[in-house]
Amino acid sequence: MKINFISFAIGLSAGMFGGLIGLGGGLIMIPLMVEVLKLTQHKAHGTSLVALVFTGISGAITYALNGAIDITAAVLLALTAIFTAPLGARYAHTLAEWKLKKTLGVFLIFCSVLLLLKPFLVNFMGPLPDFAKIIVFLIAGVFTGFLSGMMGVGGGTIMVPVGGIGAFTHWKLGNVEAGILYGLIPGILLGTYLGGDLANIIPDNTLRLIFAVIIISLGFRYFKTSSPE
């Protein structure tokens, strides 16, 4: 019972984070699972991806019912990402735990930069011709799929099938702590809903700045991880 309560609280925190700023809850969920539940880094990544696939399905259905999914973009991203997601999961499995932590640190810092630049990136695809957009989506799929499998992040609701492939690979490699999913998944679902509501109240710039500072702090902490030797 205690483990379900703790995993629910972690899922709730991760869901609210994702709902508030529109980034994957895995950025918060993975460090919490390592620090609070004492999961290994590999199991935290694998378990995070499994949980985020379930919540991604819920989000995808909601967006689809509201006509807010670009089917063409989703297909183009998935065409390449489905091949690289399992590669990312297998690559993470080969890394020593301290190396995976250091890599996560770099990833967190990178995501915080993207978060700060988000207002300037929104219209980036606008002026590009159609053929250039296709190339951009295909290349983005390569990197998104690999990072989804390696870092344990969902890659967004349109990348649910990709996250599913990465999650299945982690499951086969033994990198999923199935017991905590019973609390984790409901927590994320509720947190995402609450975070989405709060996002309409709190100014966007304030949210991005607060969470960027948090992610950067976590990123540098993980980046400073050194070899046990």
C-alpha positions, 0 to 999 in steps of 0.5 A: 500500500505504501509503495502505491501511495508513493508511486501515485504521488510521483505520478501526480507530480510528473503529470502536473509538470507535463500538463503545466508546461507541455513537456514530458512528465518523465523529466521529473518522474525519472529523478523522483523514482531514482531518489525516492523509490531507489530504482536503478537508473535503467529501471527508472527509464524503462518504467517511465516510458511504460507509464507515459505510453498509457497516459499518452493514449489518453491524451491522444484520444482527447486531442483526436476527439477535438481534431487537434492532431496533425495526422500527416505529421504524426505518420511522418514522425513515426515512420522513422521513430519506430525503428530508432526507439528500440535502438535507444532502449537497447543503447541505454541498457548497455550503458553503465548506470553512472554514464546513463545518469550523466547522459540524462543530465545533458538531456535535461539541460537540453530540454530546459533550453528548448523550454526557454526557447519555446515561444520562438520555436512555435512558428519555426515550421511556418515558412518552410515548403512542403517537401522541406517539412517532410524531411524535417519530420522524418529527421525529427522522428529519427532523433525523437524515437531514439531519445524516447527509447533511451531517456524514457520519455514519451515523445508526445501524444502523437508518438504513442506507438513509438513509445510503445515499441521502446517500452516493450524493448525495455520490458524485454530487457528487464528494465521495468518495475511493474509493481509501481505502475498501479499507482504511477499511471493513475497519478499521471492521469490525474496530474495531467488533468490538474496541470492542464487546468492550472496552466490556464491560470498561471502565466506561461512565461512564469511557468517556463522560467520556474520549471527551466530552473528546476530542470537545469538544476537536476541536469547539472546534478546528474551531469556531475555524476562520476565513475565509481572507480 
